[in-house]
Structure formats: C-alpha cells, structure tokens
Amino acid sequence: RAATQSLAQGEGGVLRRWSGDASFTYQVQYTNQPTPGAWPAVDIEGRTGPNWWIDDGSATGLSPAEAGRRFYRIRSR
C-alpha cells in the first residue's frame, strides 16, 4: 500500500516517491489523460521505507520532457 507519495520534475524525467512496505510489490502506472484506464510502466519490489521510480521514458516509450504531462498512480500487489 502506498501511503505518502510525492512527485518531482527533474532533468532526467519525473521522480515518483512513496513510503512502502517490503511485503508488497508496487506497480507504477501512467496515462496521458485523466481517465480511469492506465498502462503499467514497471513493477518494483517493495522495501520498507522510501521507494522511488524515475520516468525517464525508458519504460513508457516517451521522452522525459513528456513525463510532466502524464498522470501517475502506484498500485500495491
């Protein structure tokens, strides 16, 4: 379960941070429109405490400059 989340724009793309738990796997999802559907970008094995992922375009197939115009969500599994 993702509790505290933050989002920051940087030179390398968008940095997504959240506090996590080692008993979960987290799936970062993104979409280009504020709609219910989203596409998975990456699955991350959770760790207790800080977790993060940078959208640099490698997982989403789009440039880092476009990352600031996307909508993100973190789902626990």
N, C-alpha and C positions, 0 to 999 in steps of 0.2 A: 504494500500500500504506500503510495507516495503522499507524504504529509506536507512538508514545507517545500515549495517549489519556487524557483526564480529563473528568469530569462535575461540574458545579456547579449548585446550585439558586439562583436569584436571583429578584428581584421580577418580572422580565419573563418568567420561564419557566426552562427548563433550558438551560444553556450547555454545549455539547459542543465540546471542543477536541482536536486531534490534530496531530502533525507530518506534513507531507506533501511531495509532490513535484509539480512543475509538469507532469510528463509524464502525470499521471493526472487523471481526473475522479472525484470521490467521490460516492457516493450514501449519504445518511443514511436509514436505515430505522428503523422503530419498530414496536412491538407492545404490546398491553396485557396480554399473558400470556407467560410464559416458554416459548414454543413455537417450533418451527423456522420457522414462517411469519412474515413481517414485511411491512409495507407501506412503499413508498418515500415519503419526505416531500419530499426535494429533491435535485437533482443540483447539485454545486458544482464549478466548475473549480478544480483543484488549484493550489497555489502552493508553492514551496519554502519550508520553514519552517512557521510556525504557520498553521493553518487552523481555522475555527470556524463554528458554527451555533447559533442560539438557537431552541429550540422555544417560541415564544410563542403557539402554537395556530393561526397563520395557515396553515401548510402541512398540519397534521394535522387541522384542523377541531374541535379540542377545546380547552378552556380551559387557560391556563398552569398553573393550580392542579393539573390532572390530569397535567401533564408529569412530576412527581416520582414517579408510579406507573407509568411506562412503562419498557420495555426498549429500548435503542438499539443499533445497530451501524452501522459505517461500512464500506462496500464500495468497493474501488477498481475502476475500469473503464478 
